[in-house]
């Protein structure tokens, strides 16, 4: 690994407090690999042989059943995925593929579990990470069950605007098909939702989104920190 890549991984909350010697041993056993777009990295149901860390690019986590497929999450640098399966030594519950050319660090699961048993600070960081993931799942379920499709899109746009620093003109970083799947709707329903949001000051031109009046959209969307705030 390049020194800057190693520093980026070390800066993750999962690793930043762990013992230096344990971290070095963990990283020395890892593999940094480059993958082109649309390469399947993991398949649901298979054994969790590695913990994955996205160093560059983007990975889509998805699931399939009965001929249907849904996007579960998009993972961008620098972030881990499949931590729970790694710690439990359990099968993957999701599949994962690169959405664009990506650099992925593969850390053997056996080494992660060994470090978990040896390093108390690393173990606490893992528990905190898994608790955050659990809360994110609860928020996602509340978003799906308590809001209409148009409300889900409206709140997604408000969260996107907040991450962009409050700008009124933004560009979707993912395709509309993936966005629709993440929000639990079909692409056709997403298009209708965008159309419905015109009455609340939202215009869509390709991937460009314009929120003409944020307060007007907030009054419609009624965002809640117990669903939309990642820090809660």
BAZATI-92336 format. One line per 2 residues: number of its first residue (from 1); for each residue x negated, y, z of N, C-alpha, C, O. Coordinates in nm, 2 decimals, decimal comma. Layout:
REM BAZATI-92336
NUM = X:Y:Z:X:Y:Z:X:Y:Z:X:Y:Z; ...
***
This chain:
REM BAZATI-92336
1 = -0,08:-0,12:0,00:0,00:0,00:0,00:-0,09:0,12:0,00:-0,19:0,13:0,06; -0,04:0,23:-0,07:-0,11:0,36:-0,06:-0,09:0,41:0,08:0,01:0,39:0,14
3 = -0,18:0,49:0,13:-0,17:0,55:0,26:-0,04:0,62:0,28:0,02:0,61:0,39; 0,00:0,70:0,18:0,12:0,78:0,20:0,25:0,69:0,21:0,34:0,72:0,27
5 = 0,24:0,58:0,14:0,36:0,48:0,15:0,36:0,42:0,29:0,47:0,40:0,35; 0,24:0,39:0,34:0,24:0,33:0,47:0,29:0,43:0,58:0,36:0,39:0,67
7 = 0,25:0,56:0,56:0,29:0,66:0,65:0,44:0,68:0,65:0,51:0,70:0,75; 0,50:0,67:0,53:0,65:0,68:0,51:0,72:0,57:0,58:0,82:0,60:0,65
9 = 0,67:0,45:0,57:0,73:0,34:0,64:0,71:0,35:0,79:0,81:0,33:0,87; 0,60:0,39:0,84:0,57:0,41:0,98:0,66:0,52:1,04:0,69:0,51:1,16
11 = 0,70:0,62:0,96:0,78:0,73:1,01:0,93:0,69:1,03:1,00:0,76:1,09; 0,97:0,57:0,97:1,10:0,53:0,99:1,13:0,51:1,14:1,04:0,46:1,22
13 = 1,25:0,54:1,19:1,28:0,52:1,33:1,26:0,38:1,38:1,23:0,35:1,50; 1,27:0,29:1,29:1,26:0,15:1,32:1,11:0,11:1,36:1,09:0,02:1,44
15 = 1,02:0,18:1,31:0,87:0,15:1,33:0,79:0,25:1,40:0,68:0,22:1,44; 0,84:0,37:1,42:0,76:0,48:1,46:0,70:0,47:1,60:0,60:0,52:1,63
17 = 0,77:0,40:1,69:0,73:0,38:1,83:0,66:0,25:1,86:0,62:0,23:1,97; 0,66:0,16:1,76:0,61:0,03:1,79:0,45:0,03:1,81:0,39:0,12:1,76
19 = 0,40:-0,07:1,87:0,26:-0,08:1,90:0,18:-0,07:1,77:0,22:-0,14:1,67; 0,07:0,00:1,76:0,00:0,02:1,64:-0,06:-0,11:1,58:-0,05:-0,14:1,46
21 = -0,11:-0,20:1,67:-0,16:-0,32:1,63:-0,06:-0,42:1,57:-0,08:-0,49:1,47; 0,06:-0,41:1,64:0,17:-0,50:1,59:0,22:-0,44:1,45:0,25:-0,52:1,36
23 = 0,23:-0,31:1,44:0,27:-0,26:1,31:0,17:-0,29:1,20:0,21:-0,33:1,09; 0,04:-0,28:1,23:-0,06:-0,31:1,13:-0,05:-0,46:1,09:-0,06:-0,49:0,97
25 = -0,03:-0,55:1,18:-0,02:-0,69:1,15:0,11:-0,71:1,07:0,11:-0,80:0,97; 0,22:-0,64:1,10:0,34:-0,66:1,02:0,32:-0,61:0,88:0,37:-0,68:0,78
27 = 0,26:-0,50:0,86:0,25:-0,44:0,73:0,15:-0,52:0,65:0,16:-0,53:0,52; 0,04:-0,57:0,71:-0,06:-0,65:0,64:0,00:-0,78:0,58:-0,06:-0,83:0,48
29 = 0,11:-0,83:0,63:0,18:-0,95:0,58:0,28:-0,91:0,47:0,34:-1,00:0,41; 0,30:-0,78:0,45:0,41:-0,74:0,36:0,36:-0,73:0,21:0,24:-0,73:0,19
31 = 0,46:-0,73:0,12:0,42:-0,72:-0,02:0,49:-0,59:-0,08:0,62:-0,58:-0,06; 0,42:-0,51:-0,14:0,48:-0,39:-0,21:0,49:-0,42:-0,36:0,39:-0,44:-0,42
33 = 0,61:-0,43:-0,41:0,63:-0,47:-0,55:0,71:-0,36:-0,62:0,79:-0,29:-0,56; 0,69:-0,36:-0,75:0,77:-0,27:-0,84:0,87:-0,35:-0,92:0,83:-0,46:-0,97
35 = 0,99:-0,30:-0,93:1,09:-0,37:-1,00:1,16:-0,28:-1,10:1,18:-0,16:-1,07; 1,19:-0,32:-1,22:1,26:-0,24:-1,32:1,41:-0,23:-1,27:1,45:-0,30:-1,18
37 = 1,49:-0,15:-1,34:1,63:-0,14:-1,31:1,70:-0,27:-1,34:1,67:-0,35:-1,43; 1,81:-0,29:-1,26:1,90:-0,41:-1,28:1,84:-0,54:-1,26:1,87:-0,64:-1,32
39 = 1,75:-0,54:-1,16:1,69:-0,67:-1,12:1,75:-0,71:-0,98:1,75:-0,63:-0,89; 1,81:-0,83:-0,98:1,87:-0,88:-0,85:1,76:-0,92:-0,76:1,68:-1,01:-0,79
41 = 1,76:-0,86:-0,64:1,66:-0,88:-0,54:1,70:-0,99:-0,44:1,62:-1,08:-0,41; 1,83:-0,99:-0,40:1,88:-1,09:-0,31:2,02:-1,13:-0,36:2,09:-1,06:-0,43
43 = 2,06:-1,25:-0,32:2,19:-1,31:-0,35:2,26:-1,35:-0,23:2,20:-1,43:-0,15; 2,38:-1,31:-0,21:2,46:-1,34:-0,09:2,47:-1,49:-0,08:2,49:-1,56:-0,17
45 = 2,45:-1,54:0,05:2,45:-1,68:0,08:2,32:-1,74:0,09:2,30:-1,85:0,14; 2,21:-1,67:0,03:2,08:-1,73:0,04:2,02:-1,69:0,17:2,06:-1,60:0,24
47 = 1,91:-1,76:0,21:1,84:-1,74:0,33:1,77:-1,60:0,33:1,72:-1,56:0,23; 1,76:-1,54:0,45:1,70:-1,40:0,46:1,55:-1,42:0,48:1,51:-1,43:0,60
49 = 1,48:-1,44:0,38:1,33:-1,46:0,39:1,25:-1,33:0,41:1,14:-1,34:0,47; 1,31:-1,22:0,38:1,24:-1,09:0,39:1,33:-0,98:0,44:1,45:-0,98:0,42
51 = 1,26:-0,89:0,51:1,33:-0,76:0,54:1,28:-0,67:0,42:1,16:-0,66:0,39; 1,37:-0,59:0,36:1,34:-0,51:0,25:1,34:-0,36:0,29:1,42:-0,31:0,36
53 = 1,24:-0,29:0,24:1,23:-0,15:0,26:1,21:-0,08:0,12:1,12:-0,11:0,05; 1,31:0,01:0,09:1,30:0,09:-0,03:1,21:0,20:-0,02:1,23:0,30:0,06
55 = 1,09:0,20:-0,09:0,99:0,30:-0,09:1,02:0,40:-0,19:0,99:0,52:-0,17; 1,07:0,36:-0,31:1,10:0,45:-0,42:1,21:0,38:-0,50:1,22:0,26:-0,51
57 = 1,30:0,47:-0,56:1,41:0,42:-0,64:1,54:0,41:-0,57:1,57:0,49:-0,48; 1,62:0,31:-0,61:1,75:0,30:-0,54:1,80:0,15:-0,56:1,79:0,09:-0,67
59 = 1,86:0,10:-0,45:1,91:-0,04:-0,45:2,06:-0,04:-0,42:2,10:0,03:-0,33; 2,14:-0,11:-0,50:2,28:-0,12:-0,48:2,30:-0,26:-0,41:2,26:-0,36:-0,45
61 = 2,37:-0,25:-0,29:2,42:-0,37:-0,22:2,56:-0,39:-0,26:2,65:-0,30:-0,26; 2,59:-0,51:-0,31:2,72:-0,55:-0,36:2,77:-0,69:-0,32:2,68:-0,77:-0,27
63 = 2,89:-0,71:-0,34:2,95:-0,85:-0,30:3,05:-0,89:-0,41:3,11:-0,80:-0,47; 3,06:-1,02:-0,43:3,16:-1,07:-0,53:3,24:-1,18:-0,46:3,20:-1,25:-0,37
65 = 3,37:-1,19:-0,51:3,46:-1,30:-0,47:3,57:-1,31:-0,57:3,63:-1,21:-0,61; 3,61:-1,43:-0,61:3,72:-1,45:-0,69:3,72:-1,37:-0,82:3,82:-1,32:-0,86
67 = 3,60:-1,36:-0,88:3,59:-1,28:-1,00:3,59:-1,13:-0,99:3,58:-1,06:-1,09; 3,59:-1,09:-0,87:3,58:-0,94:-0,84:3,45:-0,90:-0,78:3,39:-0,98:-0,71
69 = 3,41:-0,78:-0,80:3,28:-0,73:-0,74:3,31:-0,59:-0,69:3,38:-0,51:-0,74; 3,24:-0,56:-0,58:3,25:-0,43:-0,51:3,11:-0,38:-0,47:3,03:-0,46:-0,42
71 = 3,09:-0,25:-0,48:2,97:-0,19:-0,43:2,99:-0,17:-0,28:3,09:-0,11:-0,24; 2,89:-0,21:-0,20:2,90:-0,20:-0,05:2,82:-0,07:0,00:2,87:0,00:0,08
73 = 2,71:-0,05:-0,06:2,62:0,06:-0,02:2,52:0,09:-0,13:2,48:0,00:-0,20; 2,46:0,21:-0,13:2,34:0,24:-0,20:2,23:0,28:-0,11:2,25:0,35:-0,01
75 = 2,11:0,22:-0,13:2,00:0,24:-0,04:1,89:0,32:-0,11:1,85:0,27:-0,22; 1,85:0,43:-0,05:1,75:0,52:-0,11:1,63:0,53:-0,02:1,64:0,49:0,10
77 = 1,52:0,58:-0,07:1,40:0,58:0,01:1,41:0,68:0,13:1,49:0,77:0,12; 1,34:0,66:0,24:1,28:0,54:0,27:1,37:0,47:0,37:1,39:0,52:0,48
79 = 1,43:0,35:0,33:1,53:0,29:0,42:1,51:0,14:0,41:1,46:0,08:0,31; 1,56:0,07:0,52:1,56:-0,07:0,52:1,70:-0,13:0,48:1,80:-0,06:0,49
81 = 1,70:-0,25:0,44:1,83:-0,32:0,43:1,81:-0,47:0,46:1,70:-0,52:0,45; 1,92:-0,53:0,50:1,93:-0,67:0,54:1,86:-0,69:0,68:1,80:-0,80:0,70
83 = 1,86:-0,60:0,77:1,80:-0,61:0,90:1,87:-0,72:0,98:1,81:-0,80:1,05; 2,01:-0,71:0,99:2,08:-0,81:1,07:2,05:-0,95:1,03:2,03:-1,04:1,11
85 = 2,05:-0,98:0,90:2,03:-1,12:0,85:1,89:-1,16:0,89:1,86:-1,28:0,92; 1,79:-1,07:0,88:1,65:-1,10:0,92:1,64:-1,14:1,06:1,58:-1,24:1,09
87 = 1,70:-1,06:1,15:1,69:-1,08:1,29:1,76:-1,21:1,33:1,72:-1,29:1,42; 1,88:-1,24:1,27:1,96:-1,36:1,31:1,91:-1,48:1,23:1,96:-1,59:1,26
89 = 1,82:-1,46:1,14:1,78:-1,58:1,05:1,90:-1,64:0,99:1,92:-1,76:0,99; 1,99:-1,55:0,93:2,12:-1,59:0,88:2,12:-1,56:0,73:2,04:-1,49:0,68
91 = 2,22:-1,62:0,66:2,23:-1,59:0,51:2,26:-1,45:0,49:2,33:-1,38:0,57; 2,22:-1,40:0,37:2,26:-1,27:0,33:2,42:-1,26:0,31:2,47:-1,35:0,25
93 = 2,48:-1,16:0,36:2,62:-1,14:0,33:2,65:-1,05:0,21:2,76:-1,04:0,17; 2,54:-0,99:0,15:2,56:-0,91:0,03:2,44:-0,95:-0,06:2,34:-1,00:-0,02
95 = 2,47:-0,92:-0,19:2,36:-0,92:-0,29:2,30:-0,78:-0,31:2,36:-0,68:-0,27; 2,19:-0,78:-0,37:2,12:-0,65:-0,39:2,05:-0,64:-0,52:1,98:-0,74:-0,56
97 = 2,06:-0,53:-0,59:1,99:-0,52:-0,72:1,94:-0,37:-0,73:2,00:-0,28:-0,68; 1,84:-0,35:-0,81:1,79:-0,22:-0,83:1,88:-0,14:-0,93:1,92:-0,20:-1,03
99 = 1,91:-0,02:-0,90:1,99:0,06:-0,99:1,89:0,14:-1,09:1,93:0,18:-1,19; 1,77:0,15:-1,05:1,67:0,22:-1,13:1,53:0,16:-1,09:1,53:0,08:-1,00
101 = 1,43:0,19:-1,17:1,30:0,14:-1,14:1,27:0,17:-0,99:1,28:0,29:-0,95; 1,22:0,07:-0,91:1,21:0,09:-0,77:1,08:0,02:-0,72:1,03:-0,07:-0,78
103 = 1,03:0,08:-0,61:0,92:0,01:-0,53:0,98:-0,04:-0,40:1,05:0,04:-0,32; 0,97:-0,17:-0,38:1,03:-0,23:-0,26:0,92:-0,30:-0,18:0,83:-0,37:-0,23
105 = 0,92:-0,27:-0,05:0,83:-0,34:0,04:0,90:-0,46:0,10:1,01:-0,45:0,16; 0,85:-0,58:0,09:0,91:-0,70:0,14:0,83:-0,75:0,26:0,71:-0,78:0,25
107 = 0,89:-0,75:0,38:0,83:-0,79:0,50:0,88:-0,93:0,54:1,00:-0,94:0,56; 0,80:-1,03:0,55:0,85:-1,16:0,58:0,93:-1,16:0,71:0,89:-1,11:0,81
109 = 1,05:-1,23:0,71:1,14:-1,22:0,82:1,07:-1,29:0,95:1,10:-1,24:1,06; 0,99:-1,39:0,93:0,93:-1,46:1,04:0,84:-1,36:1,12:0,84:-1,36:1,24
111 = 0,77:-1,27:1,04:0,68:-1,17:1,11:0,77:-1,07:1,18:0,73:-1,02:1,28; 0,88:-1,03:1,12:0,97:-0,93:1,19:1,02:-0,99:1,32:1,02:-0,92:1,42
113 = 1,06:-1,11:1,32:1,12:-1,17:1,44:1,00:-1,19:1,54:1,03:-1,18:1,66; 0,88:-1,22:1,50:0,77:-1,23:1,59:0,74:-1,10:1,66:0,72:-1,09:1,78
115 = 0,74:-0,99:1,58:0,72:-0,86:1,63:0,83:-0,82:1,72:0,81:-0,75:1,82; 0,95:-0,86:1,69:1,07:-0,83:1,78:1,05:-0,89:1,92:1,08:-0,83:2,02
117 = 1,00:-1,01:1,92:0,97:-1,08:2,05:0,86:-1,02:2,12:0,85:-1,03:2,25; 0,76:-0,96:2,06:0,64:-0,92:2,12:0,64:-0,77:2,17:0,58:-0,74:2,27
119 = 0,71:-0,69:2,09:0,70:-0,54:2,11:0,84:-0,49:2,16:0,93:-0,49:2,09; 0,84:-0,45:2,29:0,97:-0,40:2,35:1,02:-0,28:2,28:1,14:-0,26:2,25
121 = 0,93:-0,19:2,24:0,98:-0,06:2,17:1,03:-0,09:2,03:1,13:-0,03:1,99; 0,97:-0,19:1,96:1,03:-0,23:1,83:1,16:-0,30:1,85:1,25:-0,27:1,77
123 = 1,18:-0,38:1,96:1,30:-0,45:1,98:1,41:-0,34:2,01:1,52:-0,36:1,96; 1,38:-0,24:2,09:1,48:-0,14:2,12:1,52:-0,06:2,00:1,64:-0,03:1,98
125 = 1,42:-0,04:1,91:1,45:0,04:1,78:1,54:-0,05:1,70:1,63:0,01:1,63; 1,52:-0,18:1,69:1,61:-0,27:1,61:1,75:-0,26:1,67:1,85:-0,26:1,59
127 = 1,77:-0,27:1,80:1,90:-0,27:1,86:1,97:-0,14:1,83:2,09:-0,14:1,79; 1,89:-0,03:1,83:1,95:0,10:1,80:1,99:0,11:1,65:2,10:0,16:1,62
129 = 1,91:0,06:1,57:1,94:0,06:1,42:2,06:-0,03:1,39:2,15:0,01:1,32; 2,07:-0,14:1,46:2,19:-0,23:1,43:2,32:-0,17:1,49:2,42:-0,18:1,43
131 = 2,30:-0,10:1,60:2,42:-0,03:1,66:2,47:0,08:1,56:2,59:0,10:1,55; 2,37:0,16:1,50:2,41:0,26:1,41:2,48:0,20:1,29:2,57:0,25:1,23
133 = 2,43:0,08:1,24:2,49:0,02:1,13:2,63:-0,03:1,16:2,72:-0,02:1,08; 2,65:-0,08:1,28:2,78:-0,12:1,32:2,88:0,00:1,32:2,99:-0,02:1,27
135 = 2,84:0,11:1,38:2,92:0,23:1,38:2,95:0,28:1,24:3,06:0,32:1,21; 2,86:0,26:1,15:2,88:0,31:1,01:2,99:0,22:0,95:3,07:0,27:0,87
137 = 2,98:0,09:0,98:3,09:0,00:0,93:3,22:0,03:0,98:3,32:0,03:0,90; 3,23:0,07:1,11:3,36:0,11:1,17:3,41:0,23:1,10:3,53:0,24:1,06
139 = 3,33:0,33:1,08:3,37:0,45:1,01:3,42:0,42:0,87:3,51:0,48:0,82; 3,35:0,34:0,80:3,39:0,30:0,66:3,52:0,23:0,66:3,60:0,26:0,58
141 = 3,55:0,15:0,76:3,68:0,08:0,77:3,79:0,18:0,80:3,90:0,18:0,74; 3,76:0,28:0,89:3,86:0,38:0,92:3,89:0,47:0,79:4,00:0,50:0,76
143 = 3,78:0,50:0,72:3,80:0,58:0,60:3,89:0,51:0,50:3,97:0,57:0,43; 3,87:0,38:0,48:3,95:0,30:0,39:4,09:0,28:0,43:4,18:0,28:0,35
145 = 4,11:0,26:0,56:4,24:0,22:0,61:4,33:0,34:0,65:4,46:0,33:0,65; 4,27:0,45:0,68:4,35:0,57:0,73:4,37:0,68:0,63:4,43:0,78:0,66
147 = 4,30:0,67:0,52:4,31:0,78:0,42:4,36:0,73:0,29:4,34:0,61:0,25; 4,43:0,82:0,22:4,47:0,78:0,08:4,34:0,79:-0,01:4,24:0,84:0,03
149 = 4,35:0,74:-0,13:4,24:0,74:-0,22:4,19:0,89:-0,25:4,07:0,91:-0,26; 4,29:0,98:-0,27:4,25:1,12:-0,29:4,18:1,18:-0,17:4,08:1,25:-0,19
151 = 4,23:1,15:-0,05:4,16:1,20:0,07:4,02:1,14:0,08:3,93:1,21:0,13; 4,00:1,02:0,04:3,86:0,96:0,05:3,77:1,03:-0,04:3,66:1,06:-0,01
153 = 3,82:1,06:-0,16:3,73:1,13:-0,26:3,70:1,27:-0,21:3,59:1,32:-0,22; 3,80:1,34:-0,15:3,79:1,48:-0,10:3,68:1,48:0,01:3,60:1,57:0,01
155 = 3,69:1,39:0,10:3,59:1,39:0,21:3,45:1,35:0,16:3,35:1,39:0,21; 3,45:1,26:0,06:3,32:1,22:0,00:3,25:1,35:-0,05:3,13:1,37:-0,04
157 = 3,33:1,43:-0,13:3,27:1,55:-0,19:3,23:1,65:-0,08:3,13:1,72:-0,10; 3,30:1,66:0,03:3,26:1,75:0,14:3,13:1,70:0,20:3,05:1,78:0,24
159 = 3,12:1,57:0,22:2,99:1,52:0,28:2,88:1,54:0,18:2,77:1,58:0,22; 2,90:1,53:0,05:2,80:1,55:-0,05:2,76:1,70:-0,05:2,64:1,73:-0,06
161 = 2,86:1,79:-0,04:2,83:1,93:-0,03:2,75:1,96:0,09:2,65:2,04:0,08; 2,78:1,90:0,21:2,70:1,93:0,33:2,56:1,88:0,31:2,46:1,96:0,35
163 = 2,53:1,77:0,25:2,40:1,72:0,23:2,32:1,81:0,13:2,20:1,82:0,14; 2,39:1,87:0,04:2,33:1,96:-0,06:2,31:2,10:-0,01:2,27:2,19:-0,08
165 = 2,34:2,13:0,12:2,32:2,26:0,18:2,43:2,36:0,16:2,41:2,48:0,18; 2,55:2,31:0,13:2,66:2,39:0,11:2,69:2,46:-0,02:2,77:2,54:-0,04
167 = 2,61:2,41:-0,12:2,63:2,47:-0,26:2,76:2,43:-0,31:2,82:2,33:-0,27; 2,82:2,52:-0,40:2,95:2,49:-0,46:2,94:2,41:-0,59:3,05:2,36:-0,63
169 = 2,83:2,40:-0,65:2,81:2,32:-0,77:2,71:2,21:-0,75:2,60:2,24:-0,71; 2,75:2,09:-0,77:2,67:1,97:-0,74:2,68:1,87:-0,85:2,76:1,88:-0,94
171 = 2,59:1,78:-0,85:2,59:1,67:-0,95:2,59:1,53:-0,88:2,52:1,51:-0,79; 2,69:1,45:-0,92:2,69:1,32:-0,87:2,56:1,24:-0,89:2,51:1,24:-1,01
173 = 2,51:1,18:-0,79:2,38:1,11:-0,80:2,40:0,96:-0,84:2,31:0,89:-0,87; 2,53:0,92:-0,85:2,56:0,78:-0,89:2,67:0,79:-0,99:2,74:0,89:-1,01
175 = 2,68:0,68:-1,07:2,79:0,67:-1,17:2,93:0,67:-1,11:2,94:0,62:-1,00; 3,03:0,71:-1,19:3,16:0,71:-1,13:3,21:0,57:-1,10:3,30:0,55:-1,02
177 = 3,17:0,47:-1,18:3,21:0,33:-1,15:3,16:0,29:-1,01:3,24:0,23:-0,94; 3,04:0,32:-0,98:2,98:0,28:-0,85:3,05:0,36:-0,74:3,08:0,31:-0,63
179 = 3,08:0,49:-0,77:3,15:0,57:-0,67:3,29:0,52:-0,64:3,33:0,51:-0,52; 3,36:0,48:-0,74:3,49:0,43:-0,72:3,49:0,30:-0,64:3,57:0,28:-0,55
181 = 3,39:0,21:-0,67:3,38:0,09:-0,60:3,35:0,11:-0,45:3,41:0,05:-0,36; 3,26:0,21:-0,42:3,22:0,24:-0,28:3,34:0,29:-0,21:3,36:0,27:-0,09
183 = 3,43:0,37:-0,27:3,55:0,43:-0,21:3,67:0,34:-0,21:3,78:0,38:-0,17; 3,66:0,22:-0,26:3,77:0,12:-0,26:3,88:0,15:-0,36:3,99:0,14:-0,33
185 = 3,84:0,19:-0,48:3,94:0,22:-0,58:3,88:0,18:-0,72:3,76:0,15:-0,74; 3,97:0,18:-0,82:3,93:0,15:-0,96:3,88:0,28:-1,02:3,91:0,39:-0,97
187 = 3,80:0,27:-1,13:3,76:0,39:-1,20:3,88:0,48:-1,24:3,87:0,60:-1,25; 3,99:0,41:-1,28:4,11:0,48:-1,33:4,17:0,56:-1,21:4,21:0,68:-1,23
189 = 4,17:0,50:-1,09:4,22:0,57:-0,97:4,13:0,69:-0,94:4,18:0,79:-0,89; 4,00:0,67:-0,95:3,90:0,78:-0,92:3,93:0,90:-1,02:3,93:1,01:-0,97
191 = 3,95:0,87:-1,14:3,98:0,98:-1,24:4,11:1,05:-1,20:4,12:1,17:-1,21; 4,21:0,98:-1,16:4,34:1,04:-1,12:4,32:1,12:-0,99:4,38:1,23:-0,97
193 = 4,23:1,07:-0,90:4,20:1,14:-0,78:4,13:1,28:-0,81:4,17:1,38:-0,75; 4,04:1,27:-0,90:3,97:1,40:-0,94:4,07:1,50:-1,00:4,07:1,62:-0,97
195 = 4,17:1,44:-1,08:4,27:1,53:-1,13:4,36:1,59:-1,02:4,39:1,71:-1,03; 4,39:1,51:-0,92:4,48:1,56:-0,81:4,40:1,67:-0,73:4,47:1,76:-0,68
197 = 4,27:1,66:-0,72:4,20:1,76:-0,65:4,18:1,89:-0,71:4,13:1,98:-0,65; 4,22:1,90:-0,84:4,22:2,03:-0,91:4,31:2,13:-0,83:4,28:2,25:-0,83
199 = 4,42:2,08:-0,78:4,51:2,16:-0,71:4,45:2,22:-0,57:4,50:2,31:-0,51; 4,33:2,16:-0,53:4,27:2,20:-0,41:4,13:2,26:-0,44:4,04:2,26:-0,35
201 = 4,11:2,31:-0,56:3,99:2,39:-0,60:3,87:2,31:-0,64:3,76:2,35:-0,63; 3,89:2,18:-0,69:3,78:2,10:-0,73:3,79:2,08:-0,88:3,90:2,05:-0,94
203 = 3,68:2,11:-0,95:3,68:2,08:-1,10:3,56:1,98:-1,13:3,46:1,99:-1,06; 3,58:1,90:-1,22:3,49:1,79:-1,26:3,46:1,80:-1,41:3,55:1,80:-1,49
205 = 3,33:1,81:-1,44:3,28:1,81:-1,58:3,17:1,71:-1,59:3,05:1,74:-1,56; 3,20:1,59:-1,63:3,11:1,48:-1,64:3,07:1,45:-1,49:3,15:1,41:-1,41
207 = 2,94:1,46:-1,46:2,89:1,44:-1,33:2,88:1,56:-1,25:2,85:1,56:-1,13; 2,91:1,68:-1,31:2,90:1,80:-1,23:3,03:1,83:-1,16:3,14:1,83:-1,22
209 = 3,02:1,85:-1,03:3,14:1,88:-0,94:3,13:2,02:-0,89:3,02:2,07:-0,85; 3,24:2,10:-0,90:3,24:2,23:-0,85:3,35:2,24:-0,75:3,47:2,21:-0,78
211 = 3,32:2,28:-0,63:3,41:2,31:-0,52:3,43:2,46:-0,51:3,34:2,53:-0,46; 3,54:2,51:-0,57:3,56:2,66:-0,58:3,59:2,72:-0,44:3,55:2,83:-0,42
213 = 3,65:2,65:-0,35:3,69:2,70:-0,22:3,68:2,59:-0,12:3,77:2,50:-0,11; 3,57:2,59:-0,05:3,54:2,48:0,05:3,65:2,47:0,16:3,70:2,37:0,19
215 = 3,69:2,59:0,21:3,79:2,59:0,32:3,92:2,53:0,27:3,99:2,47:0,35; 3,96:2,56:0,15:4,08:2,51:0,09:4,07:2,35:0,09:4,17:2,29:0,12
217 = 3,96:2,30:0,04:3,94:2,16:0,04:3,94:2,09:0,18:4,00:1,99:0,19; 3,88:2,16:0,27:3,88:2,11:0,41:4,02:2,10:0,47:4,06:2,01:0,53
219 = 4,10:2,20:0,44:4,24:2,20:0,49:4,32:2,08:0,43:4,40:2,02:0,50; 4,29:2,04:0,31:4,35:1,92:0,25:4,29:1,79:0,31:4,36:1,70:0,35
221 = 4,16:1,78:0,31:4,09:1,66:0,34:4,09:1,63:0,49:4,09:1,51:0,53; 4,10:1,73:0,58:4,10:1,71:0,72:3,98:1,62:0,77:4,01:1,51:0,83
223 = 3,86:1,65:0,74:3,74:1,57:0,78:3,74:1,55:0,93:3,78:1,64:1,00; 3,69:1,43:0,97:3,68:1,40:1,11:3,54:1,36:1,14:3,48:1,28:1,07
225 = 3,48:1,42:1,25:3,34:1,37:1,29:3,33:1,22:1,32:3,23:1,16:1,31; 3,45:1,17:1,37:3,45:1,03:1,40:3,46:0,93:1,28:3,46:0,81:1,30
227 = 3,46:0,99:1,16:3,45:0,92:1,04:3,34:0,97:0,95:3,27:0,89:0,89; 3,32:1,10:0,95:3,24:1,16:0,84:3,10:1,21:0,89:3,01:1,23:0,81
229 = 3,08:1,22:1,02:2,96:1,27:1,07:2,86:1,15:1,10:2,89:1,07:1,19; 2,75:1,14:1,03:2,66:1,03:1,04:2,59:1,03:1,18:2,53:0,93:1,22
231 = 2,59:1,15:1,24:2,51:1,16:1,37:2,59:1,11:1,49:2,54:1,09:1,60; 2,72:1,08:1,47:2,81:1,04:1,58:2,80:0,89:1,61:2,86:0,84:1,69
***
